[in-house]
Every structure is written in C-alpha cells, then in structure tokens.
Amino acid sequence: MPTLVLLRHGESTWNQKNLFTGWVDVDLSEKGVKEATRGGELLREAGVLPDVLHTSLLTRAMRTAWIALDAAGRLWIPVRRSWRLNERHYGDLQGLDKAETAEKYGEEQFMLWRRSYDTPPPEITEGRESGVDERYAELAPDLVPKTECLKDVVIRMLPYWYDAIVPDLRAGRTVLVAAHGNSLRALVKHLDGISDADIAGLNIPTGIPLRYELDADLKVISSAYLDPDAAELAAAAVAAQGKKK
Ligand SMILES: O=C(O)[C@@H](CO)OP(=O)(O)O
C-alpha cells in the first residue's frame, strides 16, 4: 500500500513574528527546529520510514526535512527538490504583519486574500522582490510568480505531483513531501477532493506529519496526523493568525 507523508515545515522566524512570508526564504525559529525534531520522532515511533523525500526550494522546508529525517534515522534517502512545492507567492503582502493587515483592510478583504480559492493578493511591487535568486535562474521568467492565489498553486503544483511524486508512490515507496502551509493545502485539496469553498477552512499545522494510506490507484483510503490532538490545536492557531494577540 503506497504511503504518502506530508510535513509542513516547523515554525519559521516570520511565522513567529506573524508576517506573511510566501517566497521569502526565512529560516526556522528555535521552536521550529524542535517541531521538526519531534516530527521525525513521530515518524520513527509510528514506523513510517520514508524511502524518498520531495521538498521545495525554500530553506525552512529543506531544513525541516533534514532535521526530521535525521531524527528518524533516514538522512540517507534520495531527495528531489522543486520550486513547484514552494509556498504560495503572497505578492505585495509578503513581509506585512497579518494582524495589522486584517485591521487595515478589514477581516473580509484579509480572508479573501488569505484563504479564498481564486482571489490573489496585489502583485509584488517592483523592487520589493529580494532580487535575482540563483535557485530560480533556470526557470522561464513567465513562470516566476508575482502573486498567487491557491488556485494558481494547485495549477503549478500538480505537474510535479504527477511527474515526480506519483511515480514514486506507484513504485510502492513511502514518500515524504516537506513543503508549506499553502502548497500542502493545494495537495490536500486535490487528494481529498475538497471543494473550492470548503478549502478556505483547512489549515495545516507546522511540523506534524500527516500520513495518507493510498490504494493502487492512489485514491485515499485513510489519512491522519501522527499527533492528532497537537495538530488540532496548532491548526486552530494558524486559523487565528489575523487576530491581534
Ligand atoms: O505567510 C505565509 O506564507 C503563509 C504560511 O505561513 O501564511 P498563511 O497561513 O497566512 O497563508
């Protein structure tokens, strides 16, 4: 039975500060390192041992995978990386405080930008990009986003799912995908057939492995977080990020 494990990176320094992050390449906070370690321990304790890793090109996901696989004794497995698993590009919201943004534009507009399926935030202002980044140098310029809604993420993520991840699952491998809140929401939407409206209510917690058991046609048999109670609490905290503390 093919097994797929989805792992959102541990808390990042910008998650900690409650800033919109998107493609900005921030690292893990100390808490995030601990979450990644715990994620790896959960894998080991559950006997879910990845044979292959797929990850985005962003440091927080790559480092989370590295720490978790180290804790699970699986550092040696092959790795593939793709920009198609990157976090959703948050356009001009990148770097802004989430609670302040909600206050400034109102809850409705904030939620439209943050969780609606097909309303992208404003495009990033020229000059606000962190500059030419070597890791995207071979990408056709048209593919580098200036903003993305979740629908855009689904569209750019799915080719990687079909071309790179599905073949590993069909070969019977246990596949770990280490990525981001919104690239994983896009994948979960696809796997679970969640509607465009209902996906707004789905939040993915940091650092807790989500295991999928799939049938031979890669239809979902079951899915569960390896620590369901912690996942529920942490997902509620993600949902509340627009509120002032
Ligand atoms: O800022 C971001 O890039 C994402 C994930 O941290 O935020 P949100 O959960 O608000 O979509």
PDBQT file of the ligand as one rigid body, heavy atoms in Angstrom, charges set to zero:
ROOT
HETATM    1  O1  LIG A 301       2.770  33.591   5.266  1.00  0.00    +0.000 OA
HETATM    2  C1  LIG A 301       2.711  32.577   4.552  1.00  0.00    +0.000 C 
HETATM    3  O2  LIG A 301       3.461  32.374   3.590  1.00  0.00    +0.000 OA
HETATM    4  C2  LIG A 301       1.653  31.520   4.892  1.00  0.00    +0.000 C 
HETATM    5  C3  LIG A 301       2.227  30.382   5.678  1.00  0.00    +0.000 C 
HETATM    6  O3  LIG A 301       2.948  30.807   6.782  1.00  0.00    +0.000 OA
HETATM    7  O4  LIG A 301       0.649  32.165   5.637  1.00  0.00    +0.000 OA
HETATM    8  P1  LIG A 301      -0.915  31.837   5.674  1.00  0.00    +0.000 P 
HETATM    9  O5  LIG A 301      -1.119  30.670   6.617  1.00  0.00    +0.000 OA
HETATM   10  O6  LIG A 301      -1.476  33.118   6.258  1.00  0.00    +0.000 OA
HETATM   11  O7  LIG A 301      -1.402  31.571   4.302  1.00  0.00    +0.000 OA
ENDROOT
TORSDOF 0
